[in-house]
Amino acid sequence: MASASVESARRPPGRQLLAAVAASGSAAHPYPASEPLLKGPDAARNLADVIHFLCTLHGRYPGVIDHAAARVVAPDARAWLAQASYAFAGERAYLARLAVAAGPVPSTPGGGDSDAAVLGQRHAIEMLAQSERSGCAVGAAMAVILDWTAIRRPLDVAARRFGVEAPGFAAAGDIGALADSFASAAPIQRALLFGAEQILVQHMGLWDLLEARQLARAAF
């Protein structure tokens, strides 16, 4: 076990970052690709729920990437964050269009607790994005962009259902290579991976919450 941990630590930070997103990001959660969300008889309500909760988590400006951009001085990272911030502004606008088309948040038993939970998640990611620990905010921003590819899949299904045109989206640049060059020192590498992993924890928690809400509506 210890040798596996040492081997993992020796891997370049970019590879560790990409591996974390693959293993612990939204693509690893069953709900975003589930039949109740994408194709079931209550899919419209379930998709609306996803949209509105993602709006709460990532639909406000400034967001994770914008906060990170205000705290980074390394030229390559600043250039990437500027590009990513511009791209994600389009995603916020997309979320807003989807929210209008989807209608109100579905009535769900225990809705007050759900609202409190997602607000707590939003606070947690804002704290990560505003961390003074060098590398943490950059890692958080990278994880948002990398994980958004999986998050876009149910959003694009919702767009087709609700008649909204889906804009193009692609993770900007070679994020793995950028992580390698930015996190050349061990403390920055640890902070970058911590920030990224904590974003993934919040995203997985959101999918858990949305799945629980779907089950609560189905049982009501």
N, C-alpha and C positions, 0 to 999 in steps of 0.2 A: 504493500500500500504506500509506504513512504517513498519507494523508488518510483512509483507511478506519479506521485506528486512532484518529485524532483524533475522527472522527465517532462511533465507538463510545464513546469516553471521555466524549463530551458527552451521551450518552443517560442518562436517570435511572437510578440504581442498581437500582431495582426492575425496570425493563425489561431491564437487563443480566443480572440474576439469573435472571429467567424465561427469557430467551433461552439462557442457559448450561445450565439444566436441560433445556430442550427439545432442545438440540443435543448435549449431552454427558452426559446422565443415562441412567438405566436404560432409558427408552423408546427410546433411540437404539441400544441394543445388540441384536443379533439373537437372542441365546439366550433371554431371558425370554419371547419369543413364539414360540419354535421348536417344531416338531412333536415332536422327540425329548423335549423337556421336558414338553409339555402333553398330547400324545396318543399318543406312540409306545409300542411294546410294553414299553419299560423306563421309562415315565413315572413309575411309582410310586417307583422307586429314584432317578431323577433329581430328582423333587420332594422326596424325603426329604433328598437332598444339599443342595438349596437351603435347606430349612428349617433344618437343623442348622448350616450355615455362617452363615446370617443370625442364628441364635441366638448364635453366637460373636461376630459383629460388633456386633449391636445388642440382644442379649437380656439383657444385664446391667444392673443398677442400681448406681450412677448411670450414665446414658448421656450421649450428646452434649448433649441438650437440658437435662438436669439440671445438668451441669457449667456450661453456658452461663448458666443461670438464676442460678447462685451468683456470677457475675462481672459482672452487668449492673446498672447503677443507673438508667438512663433509664426513667421510669415506663411508657411505652407498650410498650417492649421487654420490660420485666419482666412486665407483664400478659400479653402474648402468650406469653412463655416459660412462664409458670405454666399457661396454658391448654394449650399444646402438650405440656408435660410430663405433664399429666393424661391427655391423649389418647394419648400414646405409652406410658404405663403399660399401657393396654388392649392396645396392640399387642404389648408384651412378654408379656403373659398369653396372647394369641392364639398367638404363636410357641411358647410353652411347651406349650399344648394340642396344637398341630400336631406338635411334636416327639415327644410321647408317642404320638400316634396313628400317626405315620409309622414308628415303630420305629427301630432303630439306624442309624447312619451307614453307607451302603453301602461295602463293601470295594472299594478302588480302588487300582490300582498307583500307587506313589509317594505314598501317603497321608500319610506323615510329612512330606514336603516341602510338601504342601498345608496341613497343619495349621500348620506353621511360617509359611507365607505369610499365612494368614488372621489368625494372632496378630500378625504384623507390621502388618497393616492395622488391626487393632483398636488397637494401640498408637499408630499414626499418627493415627487419628481422635480418640483420647483426648487426644493432645498438642494437636491443633487446638482441641478443646473447652475446654481449660484454658489456652489462650494468654493471655498478659497484653497482647497487642496489641489495642487497643480496636476492636471490631467483628468480629474474626476468629471468636470463638466464636458470636456471633449469626449470622453468615453460615453457619457450619457447621450450626447448628441449623435454620436456614431451609431449607438444601439437603436435609437429612434429611427434613423434613416434605414438601417439594415433591416429592422423588424417590420418596417412599414410595407415592405414588399408583400409580406404575408397578410398584413392587416388590410391591404388594398383588395384582396380577393373577395371577401364578403362585401366590401364596399362597392366593388364593381358589379357584383350580382345585384345589389340593391339599386344601383344606378339603372341597370337594365329594367328592373321591375318598376321603378318609379319614373322612368322616362327622363333621366338626367344623363347628359353627355359626360363620359368619364375622360378626364385629361390624361395624357401620358405621364408616367412616373418611372424614374430609374434612380437607383442609388448613385449619387454623384461621385464619379472618380473611383480610383482604386483605394477603398477605405482600409483594406488590410495593409497595403504598402504605406499609406499615410500613418497608420497606427505604429508601424515599425519605426519609421523615421522620427515621429513625434515622441514616442515613449522609449527613447534610447537609454535613459537612466532608470534603474530599477524602481525607485519610489514613484516616478511618473507612470511607469508601466503598471504598478500595483493600483494606483489611483484610477488610471484609465479603465482597467478591467473591473474595478469595483463599481465605478459609475455605470458602466455598461451592464453589468450583472444586476444591479439594483433596478435599472429600467426594465429589464426582462422580468424581474420578480413582479414589478407593478403591472406589466402587461399580462402576465399569466394570472395574476390576481384579478384583473379586470375580466378576463375570459371566464374564470371561475364564478365571478359575481353574475355575469350575464347568463351563464348557463343555469345558475341557481334561480335566477329570475324567470327564465323560460320554463323551468320545471314547476315553479310556483304558479305561474299562469296556467299551465297545462292541468294542474291538479285542482284549480279553483273552480 
